[in-house]
């Protein structure tokens, strides 16, 4: 592990911020303050955090419908995010995207996407731009186990490997394609096995161990940056919530749920930080408290932001 | 001016744009050394090399999806889908991605790309290689739809499509590829959203595009011999649609026939008819008529295919029905 104190504490801060953001989103949705569909990243915080730790601002990511964590990990501002969830003009998408489409294109995010598996071709195109321009940037396509069954997965991995594009296919295997468990939707246990069909490396790691995620992603990103082509990285994790808020997840076995809750990635990182003496418990508690306070400020910002003027309906359809 | 075919004019538009802008590149199935299924991209690989003219796998979703990603990140892709009939394999990449990303990101990004694809019957290619489905695309806010009918327009609209900062469906007709015409050399742009009166007349307005425009022009010559002076209006781009030009022509003639090759039900002719009904009803002295293909798949046997395609004779008959 080549992570120093500052990097690990930064990861910790990102993870607790995602946790705080998503936990608040649960409450706000239940209270009817967030309209629309909301898909939460609770339990998967280590993945986006571990991956984005190796990305620079010039690098691209394609996010998913479960995209809040990706945006925070890539450097998103939770005030502007919360405003978007509230459908306000100060949000990242001026209130036109909402939770499912929340993204900051200026941070190299090619959109959060409401279509499962649609981000992979977009990231493949962004990686093509990186290679075409020779700018040393790379792209990471986040997608889930469900998306790994789509034709876009095959087409993107095939094209990107044939063209040796600087891209990482980052599968967040959270065990569930909506209500369908992994063993019911595909005949492989390790999705990374599919890499061999494209002649590229594939690796599976514990997605609840941020250091393991970091190491696998860093190696894949480095390989892409060097011009050696794509890697398929599978991070195994668990979706704590239902597919969307409002889905009680009754299809889950409570025993499985309990087991995975015990593998919570945040206390695992805490243990490491304490063992390495990078922080005291009090300092970690302070980071959490700061994240909660930041969240409260974000909600106030969102609540006090203006709703769009109805004339906004007609803008941004076409570029000039 | 230089004599060239419609196919050569499309190629010339791409070539000049690629010479002028290093961010323009071309990708699609068999577009490189092979020169495209219909030879439209012949020679571009030799001129611009493998970095800018690339064969893709037979993977329509990633052909279009990666073009969207490249367009989002600063390039100006031209992506070819070998037949418009194959658009079913990449519709999400067009209608949920290319068309929506700008809007759903609050206008903070743009998708400047051209999706080139040939349409049309007349070659015995049957149900899956002959269709015209432009109203699939005109129904998607965020996409522009271009359908040239002459070599000069083919070049000028191609150059406009490449310069446009939005996803543009550029639909070329297979039956027009060998049609010759005078084409301006060098940079030549026909603005999107400007109709062209291809033949002036005073008795009736015929709105037609793509291959049907050529048939309408031929029919108009025959009709002139019978004393009917038809105006033939080519919208050239369906989105944006030059409503003013259509209304102006109908105000002059009082009669409107719309001819298109896509099937009649939910075809774009219905949109034009409704628009004129709403905004130009008082100009009309007869009900609007549509001549289109019947609501069937396209058959193989030449006698059946000919029965499917709106012909010059059918146009003449439809016009005569007004008088």
Interface residues (C-beta under 8 A of the other chain):
Chain A: X60 X62 X91 X92 X93 X94 X95 X96 X97 X101 X103 X105 X106 X110 X111 X113 X114 X115 X118 X120 X121 X122 X123 X124 X125 X126 X127 X128 X129 X130 X132 X133 X139 X151 X152 X154 X155 X156 X158 X159 X162 X163 X315 X316 X317 X318 X319 X320
Chain B: X25 X51 X54 X56 X57 X59 X61 X62 X64 X65 X66 X67 X68 X69 X70 X71 X72 X73 X74 X75 X77 X92 X93 X96 X97 X101 X102 X103 X104 X105 X106 X107 X108 X109 X110 X111 X112 X141 X142 X144 X165 X166
